[in-house]
């Protein structure tokens, strides 16, 4: 009796491999659909969408800078990322919970191919995240007051974070066959993120801060996009490399020890390492120099336009707002008297970019006569703040003079800044540090704040009640005395025909 060994033809083997990969894709589609319909994933995506709808109308007060919006898209995806990590982990462990592992030996798919399918099932969830990120960014782009430029690298962080979370969930299920491992990993990741973020606060060249998926900035000031100095592209490559490394490591652990898997794992590790090294570098010298120039001598990098009696100089990305600034300047100046009504103003945009997105330094008042500072933000309280800056320069001749002012001229400044607006009392609360409309307070401006006493506040509100039509002629007629140094608040009230305050001028 003899046995005959018949080898399988190469064409039959290739056909079997094609069927195997077709089965992998079918299983991936099934697991992706199941993952998307899991309760925690649906809940987190619903919260994410709600967060976008709630946050976007107030983003930048309706005047967003797109180089800030791209970073703002990175926080929301952390919600679905948490759910995807847990649910992807549970999906891989489903067979363990249901005691079906022993049946997989009779199926077409080898165990490691099933792991590939689980890893691929995370891709549609990441794609859905990318669509929501694109929708959030597009919403900001379509705002009439939007300026600046976004970064593709920054926009990729959200989807890549979800992809990384899913891949880590799959890997964890193949390494630790316990449903408690994923929650413990989330706790560990949270404390690691807090530690790394706290340890590197204020250092935009820190290497450790970029090891976590989402790296924001502590500054509330928008910077020109070419001065950010963030290694966004390197960070996106780092996250992609991590995600691929986790997925391929899961395949390798589960028995996929083929040359292709090994080669892809080497490439993934190399990409992640390349990205980590790239993002760990210091801010380029050219960027540091550009920040210094833009902060100390902005006139070297700004464009200028003439509107009415004023010239507006700004960083190129903000020049479309010159017309909006001019509308405020013209309203304020039209209420003045004397030579101030004909004075030529220079409105210059200023920002301290020397410390990157982690700096939040105050802008020093300009000593240059009739130069007004405007910041990179607009809308909301930024409008009355700028109006106060314009009126203070028209009354005092320079921003620097406001530092030592403590007399009745503050009444004139605030009336000029706010009386032309539809609701001057509401604008008064927005421009004061404590949001009050009574008592003493600090009045905000693009540079140092000004001090306003309780008596001055009371007189300004009386003037608002009297109405701009009746007060404006008196301001023009008594302009010289209203803007004279050391004029008292009581005298200003008397000249403008309202009740004088009981308190004397005494600034805190």
RATASUL-V759825 format. One record per helix or strand. SS is the DSSP state (A for helix, B for strand). FROM is the first residue (numbers start at 1). LEN is the number of residues. If there is no record, write none. Layout:
ss | from | len
SS | FROM | LEN
SS | FROM | LEN
This chain:
ss | from | len
A | 10 | 27
A | 39 | 18
A | 59 | 4
B | 65 | 1
A | 66 | 27
A | 94 | 4
A | 101 | 6
A | 111 | 10
A | 123 | 19
B | 147 | 1
A | 152 | 24
A | 180 | 20
A | 208 | 4
A | 225 | 3
A | 232 | 22
A | 259 | 21
A | 285 | 12
A | 298 | 3
B | 302 | 6
B | 310 | 6
A | 316 | 19
A | 338 | 5
B | 345 | 5
A | 356 | 3
B | 371 | 4
A | 381 | 16
A | 400 | 5
A | 409 | 10
A | 424 | 8
B | 432 | 1
B | 441 | 3
B | 450 | 3
A | 454 | 13
A | 468 | 10
A | 479 | 4
A | 489 | 8
